[in-house]
Amino acid sequence: MTRLKVKLTGKIITRRFESRILKSNPLKDPYVRDVIIYLPPGYTQSNSKGYIAVFGLVGFGGQGKMLLNADPFAENIENKMNRLISEKKCGPMILVLLDCFTRFGGNQYINSSATGRYEDYITDEIVPFIDKNYNTSAHAVWGKSSGGYGSIVLGMRHPDVFQGIVDHSGDAGFEYCYPPDFPKTLDAFKESGGPKNWLNNFWKKPNRHQKNDGPPLNTFAMAAHYSPNPLSKEMGVDLPFDLETGEIIQEVWNRWLSWDPVKMVEKYRKNLKKLKLIFIDCGTTDEFNLQWGARTLHSKLEKMNIKHIYEEFNDGHMNISYRYDISLPKIFLALS
């Protein structure tokens, strides 16, 4: 008699959270947002061990709930967690999927006078909210692309909040990943009569998925995070180049570089040594040249004798959610 395998299933809960911190954000983006929570099979408030809470940060242009989207070519995160737990490849964990989308098209998950205090929103509001309402034992932050950037930056700045970080193809090595977009951005801004006009025109478009809009949107958003200036007429943002000549403005560019993880690790080396898990990976053919930043990060962490896991895989930047099959079990193993 063949014994059927029982497929374990978790539960998805949507909570509406009203943020005091985001209420005064300069873009007037929503301050009441959905927090998507995955509770694992068999979840109980009385489990004495508690559950690891994994805070998921998505890439630029995304929201946490997008990880639940149906995809005939891949698993969504709910099905992936159910499978990993059913196959005993990963223990039960809570996933918390965040929405930090802004009018600039995304988020780097740091505080900015141009976008809002999203770093504080996560560490001071969302994490305590989850701890208060669910049975948690530890915290990890996990993300891809801009979410990978947010993961490593939040982890190195807040080892008191997060014990583990997962950085999938996160922004790093800024000299390689951002400047290739600058000439296209300059052309787009010049044609629109300036950055502010460009952004206003972008949001009026019926199709906001046009390829040529990617560079100016991304560049403007990165400037909003790395070089905000409340006195700037361009929506409170200093751009790293002269809008007429394209010449790099070194003072502004230096402000960007100060937020580059490859520059930050030395400042936060003591914090990084406190973490139980640092997992970094990147595709060898990343379309944004992020493999070079990842390699530099790996090299610097090695030289500082900071324990971490570094992996490269034969792929690019897009459609790499299969890599979560590796990182999620490592979180459970390291933080259990």
Phi and psi in degrees as a GROMACS rama.xvg file:
@    title "Ramachandran Plot"
@    xaxis  label "Phi"
@    yaxis  label "Psi"
@TYPE xy
-80.864  128.438  THR-2
-89.1524  123.474  ARG-3
-74.9569  137.884  LEU-4
-75.6198  131.737  LYS-5
-86.3364  122.923  VAL-6
-89.2953  118.425  LYS-7
-80.9613  140.735  LEU-8
-129.245  138.143  THR-9
-90.8272  -164.435  GLY-10
-135.72  135.727  LYS-11
-100.654  127.581  ILE-12
-123.294  136.491  ILE-13
-109.91  122.735  THR-14
-114.187  134.876  ARG-15
-89.2957  123.207  ARG-16
-118.689  124.987  PHE-17
-95.9364  116.959  GLU-18
-93.6245  125.345  SER-19
-71.5341  -37.1019  ARG-20
-68.0179  -40.5509  ILE-21
-85.1156  -6.46163  LEU-22
-59.117  -32.9949  LYS-23
-103.784  23.9257  SER-24
-62.783  141.864  ASN-25
-66.4461  -21.3601  PRO-26
-89.419  -4.51024  LEU-27
57.814  32.7645  LYS-28
-70.0458  160.004  ASP-29
-56.784  137.986  PRO-30
-107.422  -4.56206  TYR-31
-107.118  116.727  VAL-32
-135.533  157.032  ARG-33
-78.9484  135.448  ASP-34
-113.489  118.217  VAL-35
-93.8206  127.72  ILE-36
-123.4  127.528  ILE-37
-100.524  119.477  TYR-38
-101.121  130.257  LEU-39
-72.1632  163.517  PRO-40
-54.5057  135.607  PRO-41
77.2052  9.32916  GLY-42
-54.5322  137.32  TYR-43
-147.319  143.797  THR-44
-69.4792  -18.8473  GLN-45
-93.8937  -0.127042  SER-46
-62.7417  115.682  ASN-47
-66.0035  -26.2345  SER-48
-76.8275  -26.3191  LYS-49
74.7341  178.738  GLY-50
-126.219  142.766  TYR-51
-68.9701  130.273  ILE-52
-101.937  122.233  ALA-53
-107.748  117.691  VAL-54
-95.079  114.631  PHE-55
-95.0855  125.604  GLY-56
-113.999  123.887  LEU-57
-90.5312  170.702  VAL-58
-75.2678  174.572  GLY-59
-57.5033  135.433  PHE-60
87.4386  3.37728  GLY-61
-118.093  170.323  GLY-62
-131.217  154.665  GLN-63
-55.2401  -38.0322  GLY-64
-64.5943  -16.821  LYS-65
-65.5285  -22.5979  MET-66
-67.881  -12.6654  LEU-67
-95.097  -2.59277  LEU-68
-60.4841  141.997  ASN-69
-70.8865  134.993  ALA-70
-141.152  113.808  ASP-71
-65.8127  -13.4305  PRO-72
-102.313  -4.77042  PHE-73
-156.727  165.34  ALA-74
-83.1634  143.77  GLU-75
-81.4554  173.588  ASN-76
-68.7492  -31.526  ILE-77
-63.5194  -49.7268  GLU-78
-65.2094  -35.333  ASN-79
-64.4953  -46.8292  LYS-80
-63.5626  -42.4635  MET-81
-58.434  -43.5503  ASN-82
-67.5272  -46.2074  ARG-83
-60.6475  -38.7007  LEU-84
-71.9099  -42.2621  ILE-85
-61.346  -38.9114  SER-86
-83.6798  2.84128  GLU-87
59.9746  28.4274  LYS-88
-87.132  -17.1058  LYS-89
-148.854  144.079  CYS-90
-80.5565  172.402  GLY-91
-68.7335  128.8  PRO-92
-136.705  156.028  MET-93
-90.6879  132.268  ILE-94
-107.936  136.458  LEU-95
-121.36  113.505  VAL-96
-103.571  120.124  LEU-97
-100.01  152.863  LEU-98
-114.657  107.843  ASP-99
-124.663  28.4857  CYS-100
-64.9887  144.604  PHE-101
-131.781  169.348  THR-102
-61.5061  -22.4391  ARG-103
-77.6099  -1.46332  PHE-104
101.426  0.42223  GLY-105
170.653  -160.405  GLY-106
-155.121  146.207  ASN-107
-104.594  3.14334  GLN-108
65.5738  33.1969  TYR-109
-126.602  163.103  ILE-110
-72.9981  139.697  ASN-111
-151.835  137.952  SER-112
-69.6822  -14.6646  SER-113
-90.8416  -23.8781  ALA-114
-118.874  -37.6507  THR-115
135.207  174.182  GLY-116
-94.9098  70.1483  ARG-117
-75.3965  -27.6477  TYR-118
-63.4375  -47.5311  GLU-119
-65.524  -36.3225  ASP-120
-56.5057  -43.7472  TYR-121
-73.1639  -51.9692  ILE-122
-76.9427  -33.9264  THR-123
-99.573  -16.6101  ASP-124
-119.584  -55.3718  GLU-125
-70.0753  -46.4074  ILE-126
-60.0492  -48.8887  VAL-127
-62.0736  -33.7597  PRO-128
-62.6991  -44.2019  PHE-129
-66.3935  -43.5117  ILE-130
-61.053  -37.4299  ASP-131
-70.043  -34.825  LYS-132
-102.115  -12.6534  ASN-133
-135.475  161.791  TYR-134
-87.7106  87.952  ASN-135
-107.506  151.838  THR-136
-122.755  -24.0133  SER-137
-160.94  166.289  ALA-138
-128.947  137.592  HIS-139
-128.323  152.5  ALA-140
-119.864  134.107  VAL-141
-142.457  130.095  TRP-142
-164.257  170.719  GLY-143
-128.006  140.95  LYS-144
63.7978  -121.752  SER-145
-58.6424  -31.5954  SER-146
-68.7264  -34.884  GLY-147
-65.5632  -40.2832  GLY-148
-60.0361  -49.7687  TYR-149
-58.2464  -37.7374  GLY-150
-62.8704  -50.2147  SER-151
-71.9143  -34.5498  ILE-152
-70.9259  -45.0031  VAL-153
-63.145  -40.1733  LEU-154
-63.6892  -45.396  GLY-155
-73.4135  -25.0964  MET-156
-89.87  -18.6948  ARG-157
-136.203  61.6587  HIS-158
-68.5919  -12.8963  PRO-159
-76.1182  -19.3011  ASP-160
-101.573  -46.5206  VAL-161
-112.88  133.701  PHE-162
-99.5839  -13.1805  GLN-163
-144.812  147.867  GLY-164
-133.886  143.352  ILE-165
-126.54  121.878  VAL-166
-119.194  97.3849  ASP-167
-91.8125  112.753  HIS-168
50.4944  46.1352  SER-169
-80.3172  153.883  GLY-170
-58.3239  126.719  ASP-171
-169.974  156.303  ALA-172
68.2395  59.6665  GLY-173
-58.332  -30.4501  PHE-174
-61.0433  -26.3433  GLU-175
-96.3251  -30.0494  TYR-176
-93.8755  -28.1428  CYS-177
-100.178  -45.4401  TYR-178
-55.783  -30.1345  PRO-179
-57.5061  -22.838  PRO-180
-85.7577  -12.8357  ASP-181
-62.9637  -47.0214  PHE-182
-60.0937  -41.3683  PRO-183
-66.0678  -35.6241  LYS-184
-65.6514  -44.8836  THR-185
-60.1012  -43.1505  LEU-186
-61.59  -43.555  ASP-187
-65.5087  -42.8191  ALA-188
-66.1807  -40.1619  PHE-189
-64.6829  -41.7044  LYS-190
-65.8853  -31.9096  GLU-191
-90.1488  -7.06082  SER-192
84.9173  24.1456  GLY-193
124.303  160.146  GLY-194
-59.2988  -45.6353  PRO-195
-61.6969  -44.3405  LYS-196
-61.933  -40.3695  ASN-197
-59.6237  -47.2511  TRP-198
-64.6835  -41.1355  LEU-199
-62.2661  -41.3132  ASN-200
-66.7803  -36.9936  ASN-201
-58.5262  -46.0182  PHE-202
-73.2362  -10.3061  TRP-203
-89.004  -11.1844  LYS-204
-71.2274  141.118  LYS-205
-72.1062  -26.0737  PRO-206
-120.246  109.009  ASN-207
-103.559  20.9326  ARG-208
-112.513  21.3588  HIS-209
-74.8442  135.686  GLN-210
-58.4058  -38.1458  LYS-211
-72.4026  -9.46314  ASN-212
-85.0394  -14.1895  ASP-213
-60.8704  -52.4972  GLY-214
-59.5051  -49.6601  PRO-215
-65.9493  -36.6024  PRO-216
-65.0289  -46.1484  LEU-217
-65.4161  -43.0164  ASN-218
-64.9408  -44.1123  THR-219
-61.9751  -41.9358  PHE-220
-65.9498  -41.9066  ALA-221
-64.2341  -39.229  MET-222
-63.8197  -36.3449  ALA-223
-62.8567  -28.9778  ALA-224
-91.7123  -42.2817  HIS-225
-91.7951  -26.1764  TYR-226
-138.188  56.5175  SER-227
-69.6971  151.44  PRO-228
-152.305  106.726  ASN-229
-57.5461  -20.6117  PRO-230
-89.7588  -7.92621  LEU-231
-73.4603  140.243  SER-232
-76.5344  -13.0429  LYS-233
-91.5609  64.2746  GLU-234
58.0367  34.6685  MET-235
72.6695  30.6109  GLY-236
-130.739  134.599  VAL-237
-96.4675  125.077  ASP-238
-88.7001  151.885  LEU-239
-84.2984  12.0017  PRO-240
-146.044  157.997  PHE-241
-75.4508  128.279  ASP-242
-69.0641  -20.616  LEU-243
-90.7857  -45.6721  GLU-244
-101.754  -21.7323  THR-245
84.1859  -1.55676  GLY-246
-62.3796  134.621  GLU-247
-65.0022  132.424  ILE-248
-92.6652  103.189  ILE-249
-61.4223  -37.4775  GLN-250
-61.4283  -41.2268  GLU-251
-71.6183  -43.4539  VAL-252
-60.691  -36.2364  TRP-253
-63.2335  -33.6961  ASN-254
-66.6313  -37.6761  ARG-255
-60.6729  -49.4055  TRP-256
-61.5364  -28.7762  LEU-257
-65.6403  -18.273  SER-258
-99.7596  5.55468  TRP-259
-77.3983  124.093  ASP-260
-52.3865  -32.967  PRO-261
-68.6125  -22.4399  VAL-262
-89.9788  -26.3024  LYS-263
-80.6459  -27.3683  MET-264
-60.5589  -34.106  VAL-265
-68.5527  -39.9951  GLU-266
-62.7993  -35.7953  LYS-267
-107.26  24.0249  TYR-268
-58.7651  -39.3448  ARG-269
-64.4534  -39.5407  LYS-270
-66.7812  -41.9716  ASN-271
-62.4604  -33.2081  LEU-272
-70.379  -17.0215  LYS-273
-80.1263  -17.7301  LYS-274
-76.67  144.02  LEU-275
-84.2262  -21.601  LYS-276
-146.536  127.851  LEU-277
-126.993  112.036  ILE-278
-119.288  123.018  PHE-279
-128.906  131.616  ILE-280
-143.037  166.303  ASP-281
-165.307  150.001  CYS-282
-75.4435  146.686  GLY-283
-71.9943  -16.2202  THR-284
-121.231  40.1568  THR-285
-58.289  130.65  ASP-286
-68.3729  -16.6809  GLU-287
-107.281  15.6875  PHE-288
63.5097  25.8119  ASN-289
-75.8872  -13.2013  LEU-290
-62.6305  -29.0189  GLN-291
-72.708  -39.8447  TRP-292
-64.3  -40.5518  GLY-293
-63.8834  -41.3982  ALA-294
-64.9236  -38.5814  ARG-295
-66.114  -42.9762  THR-296
-57.0987  -49.181  LEU-297
-57.1345  -45.87  HIS-298
-62.6539  -44.4101  SER-299
-67.6362  -40.07  LYS-300
-63.9046  -38.724  LEU-301
-62.4594  -45.1639  GLU-302
-64.9792  -28.3756  LYS-303
-90.8827  4.32587  MET-304
57.1038  39.7765  ASN-305
-96.7282  120.559  ILE-306
-64.5108  129.248  LYS-307
-160.537  167.284  HIS-308
-114.78  127.491  ILE-309
-126.776  130.494  TYR-310
-138.281  142.059  GLU-311
-114.918  150.073  GLU-312
-136.843  155.429  PHE-313
-81.8145  81.2981  ASN-314
-167.96  179.484  ASP-315
-101.656  -145.099  GLY-316
-94.3902  -27.788  HIS-317
-94.726  152.721  MET-318
54.3253  51.8415  ASN-319
-117.397  28.4441  ILE-320
-65.5706  -14.7283  SER-321
-63.8419  -18.8153  TYR-322
-69.921  -19.258  ARG-323
-67.3101  -21.3381  TYR-324
-61.1189  -24.5441  ASP-325
-91.6673  -44.2116  ILE-326
-75.9612  -39.4253  SER-327
-62.7062  -46.8374  LEU-328
-60.8236  -32.1747  PRO-329
-67.8045  -33.902  LYS-330
-62.0353  -48.3734  ILE-331
-60.4091  -44.5111  PHE-332
-63.6773  -41.4707  LEU-333
-76.2831  -32.2968  ALA-334
-102.606  -5.39372  LEU-335
